Amino acid sequence: MDPILEALLALLLMVLGAAFGVVLRRVLPDDHLDTHAKDIVRLGAALVATITALVLGLLINSANGFFETQRSEVRRIAADLILLDTILDNYGPQAIESRRMLRTSTEIFIQQVWHDDVRPYQYSPLGSKAHALFDSIATLPMTTPLQRTLHDQAVATAIRIAQSRLDLYERSRARLPAPILYVVMFWLTALFASFSLFSPLNPTSIAALILVALCASAALLLILEMERPFTGLMQVPPRALVSALPPLP
């Protein structure tokens, strides 16, 4: 589900929870809403609020770490692409075709990660162009000692790029486990029900509850957006990869 829709769902559940608390306050007998019941509900709500705050803090910290790791990985791949292209440029005219293949495979990789328009089970994450690129680099002629050195460096760099691409591609599909999200939504819904269970609502308190619900759903939206670093509102831009390889003359 889209992060914005999930955040809106959480907002709706919290508002419904508050409405449910109002209904309960009207239908429950008075002895169910005495001082002892009020103390128990408030203490329980305080405990749930503390647990929810801790979980949300941990999720935000984890999502931010994941987002920054993915951004650093993109920059590292871009740096390796520049290095590999420089090595192939120094290799000589024999490597011009490999340089062209490097640009083509990079464009396909950007399309796979940022646009996700490739059907599952019908492709290799590296892509056929990447395999052809590696074969092209591995079979470059080595007629001088300099070419032998450059060849070894090019192969090692190509392998490192392939490993980074696979790691980035697989982690780009990682998602927050659904049970965690649903449990947090349930906790928030229960909290909002407790807020309106003992206190009559007026326009000011209703506006305050909606504002608090918006803040809580915004926190969930931040977590969900950072867990999807290549789509949505807070995505890692592909600019570093796009600008890494200038067009060949």
NUBA-29913 format. One line per 2 residues: number of its first residue (from 1); their letters; for each residue x, y, z of C-alpha. Coordinates in steps of 0.5 Angstrom, whole numbers, padded with zeros to 4 digits. Layout:
NUM	a	X,Y,Z | ...
This chain:
1	md	0000,0000,0000 | 0002,0007,-0001
3	pi	0005,0011,0005 | 0001,0016,0004
5	le	-0005,0012,0004 | -0003,0008,0010
7	al	-0002,0014,0014 | -0009,0017,0012
9	la	-0011,0010,0015 | -0008,0011,0021
11	ll	-0011,0018,0022 | -0018,0015,0020
13	lm	-0017,0010,0026 | -0015,0015,0031
15	vl	-0021,0019,0029 | -0025,0013,0030
17	ga	-0022,0011,0036 | -0024,0018,0039
19	af	-0031,0017,0037 | -0032,0010,0040
21	gv	-0029,0013,0046 | -0035,0018,0046
23	vl	-0040,0012,0044 | -0038,0008,0050
25	rr	-0038,0014,0055 | -0046,0015,0053
27	vl	-0048,0007,0053 | -0044,0005,0059
29	pd	-0047,0005,0066 | -0045,0010,0071
31	dh	-0041,0005,0076 | -0037,0003,0070
33	ld	-0034,0010,0069 | -0033,0012,0077
35	th	-0026,0014,0079 | -0023,0007,0080
37	ak	-0024,0006,0073 | -0022,0012,0071
39	di	-0015,0011,0074 | -0014,0004,0071
41	vr	-0016,0007,0064 | -0011,0013,0065
43	lg	-0005,0009,0068 | -0006,0004,0062
45	aa	-0007,0009,0057 | 0000,0012,0060
47	lv	0003,0005,0059 | 0001,0004,0052
49	at	0003,0011,0050 | 0010,0010,0053
51	it	0011,0004,0049 | 0008,0007,0043
53	al	0013,0013,0044 | 0019,0008,0045
55	vl	0017,0004,0039 | 0016,0010,0034
57	gl	0023,0013,0036 | 0026,0006,0035
59	li	0022,0006,0028 | 0024,0013,0026
61	ns	0032,0012,0028 | 0032,0005,0024
63	an	0028,0008,0018 | 0033,0014,0018
65	gf	0039,0009,0019 | 0037,0005,0013
67	fe	0035,0011,0009 | 0042,0014,0010
69	tq	0045,0007,0008 | 0042,0007,0002
71	rs	0044,0014,0000 | 0051,0013,0002
73	ev	0051,0006,-0003 | 0048,0010,-0009
75	rr	0054,0015,-0008 | 0059,0009,-0007
77	ia	0057,0006,-0014 | 0057,0012,-0017
79	ad	0064,0013,-0015 | 0066,0006,-0017
81	li	0063,0007,-0024 | 0067,0014,-0025
83	ll	0073,0010,-0023 | 0071,0004,-0028
85	dt	0070,0009,-0034 | 0077,0012,-0032
87	il	0080,0006,-0032 | 0077,0003,-0039
89	dn	0079,0010,-0042 | 0086,0009,-0040
91	yg	0086,0002,-0043 | 0085,0005,-0050
93	pq	0081,0004,-0056 | 0080,-0003,-0055
95	ai	0075,-0001,-0049 | 0071,0004,-0052
97	es	0065,-0002,-0053 | 0066,-0004,-0046
99	rr	0065,0004,-0044 | 0058,0004,-0048
101	ml	0056,-0002,-0045 | 0057,0001,-0038
103	rt	0053,0007,-0040 | 0047,0002,-0042
105	st	0047,-0002,-0036 | 0047,0003,-0031
107	ei	0041,0006,-0035 | 0038,0000,-0034
109	fi	0040,-0001,-0027 | 0037,0006,-0025
111	qq	0030,0004,-0029 | 0030,-0002,-0025
113	vw	0031,0001,-0018 | 0028,0008,-0019
115	hd	0022,0006,-0023 | 0021,-0001,-0022
117	dv	0018,-0003,-0029 | 0021,-0010,-0030
119	rp	0016,-0016,-0029 | 0018,-0020,-0023
121	yq	0022,-0027,-0025 | 0023,-0025,-0032
123	ys	0030,-0021,-0031 | 0036,-0022,-0027
125	pl	0037,-0016,-0022 | 0044,-0015,-0026
127	gs	0041,-0015,-0033 | 0044,-0018,-0039
129	ka	0047,-0012,-0041 | 0051,-0012,-0034
131	ha	0053,-0020,-0036 | 0055,-0018,-0043
133	lf	0059,-0012,-0040 | 0063,-0016,-0035
135	ds	0065,-0021,-0041 | 0067,-0015,-0045
137	ia	0072,-0013,-0040 | 0074,-0020,-0038
139	tl	0076,-0021,-0045 | 0080,-0015,-0047
141	pm	0086,-0016,-0050 | 0093,-0015,-0046
143	tt	0099,-0013,-0050 | 0103,-0009,-0045
145	pl	0104,-0009,-0038 | 0100,-0003,-0037
147	qr	0094,-0006,-0040 | 0095,-0012,-0035
149	tl	0095,-0008,-0029 | 0089,-0004,-0032
151	hd	0085,-0010,-0033 | 0086,-0013,-0026
153	qa	0083,-0007,-0023 | 0077,-0006,-0028
155	va	0075,-0013,-0027 | 0076,-0012,-0019
157	ta	0072,-0006,-0020 | 0067,-0009,-0024
159	ir	0066,-0014,-0019 | 0065,-0009,-0013
161	ia	0060,-0005,-0017 | 0056,-0012,-0019
163	qs	0056,-0014,-0011 | 0054,-0007,-0009
165	rl	0048,-0006,-0015 | 0045,-0013,-0012
167	dl	0045,-0011,-0005 | 0042,-0004,-0007
169	ye	0037,-0007,-0011 | 0035,-0013,-0006
171	rs	0035,-0007,0000 | 0031,-0003,-0004
173	ra	0025,-0008,-0004 | 0025,-0008,0004
175	rl	0019,-0006,0007 | 0017,-0005,0014
177	pa	0014,-0011,0017 | 0006,-0011,0017
179	pi	0005,-0013,0024 | 0009,-0008,0027
181	ly	0005,-0002,0023 | -0002,-0005,0025
183	vv	0000,-0006,0032 | 0002,0001,0033
185	mf	-0004,0003,0029 | -0008,-0001,0034
187	wl	-0004,0002,0040 | -0006,0009,0037
189	ta	-0013,0007,0036 | -0014,0005,0043
191	lf	-0010,0011,0046 | -0015,0016,0043
193	as	-0021,0012,0045 | -0019,0013,0052
195	fs	-0018,0020,0051 | -0025,0021,0050
197	lf	-0028,0016,0054 | -0028,0020,0061
199	sp	-0028,0027,0058 | -0034,0030,0054
201	ln	-0032,0033,0047 | -0032,0041,0045
203	pt	-0030,0044,0039 | -0023,0046,0042
205	si	-0022,0038,0045 | -0024,0036,0038
207	aa	-0019,0040,0034 | -0014,0038,0039
209	li	-0015,0031,0038 | -0015,0032,0030
211	lv	-0008,0035,0031 | -0005,0030,0035
213	al	-0008,0025,0030 | -0005,0028,0025
215	ca	0002,0029,0028 | 0002,0021,0030
217	sa	0000,0020,0023 | 0006,0024,0020
219	al	0011,0020,0024 | 0008,0014,0021
221	ll	0009,0017,0014 | 0016,0019,0016
223	il	0018,0012,0018 | 0014,0009,0011
225	em	0017,0014,0007 | 0024,0013,0009
227	er	0023,0005,0009 | 0022,0007,0001
229	pf	0028,0011,-0001 | 0027,0010,-0008
231	tg	0020,0012,-0009 | 0015,0017,-0006
233	lm	0016,0024,-0003 | 0023,0023,0001
235	qv	0027,0019,-0005 | 0034,0018,-0006
237	pp	0035,0022,-0012 | 0039,0018,-0018
239	ra	0043,0024,-0020 | 0049,0021,-0017
241	lv	0049,0015,-0022 | 0046,0019,-0028
243	sa	0052,0025,-0028 | 0057,0019,-0026
245	lp	0058,0017,-0034 | 0058,0023,-0039
247	pl	0056,0021,-0046 | 0062,0019,-0050
249	p	0064,0023,-0056
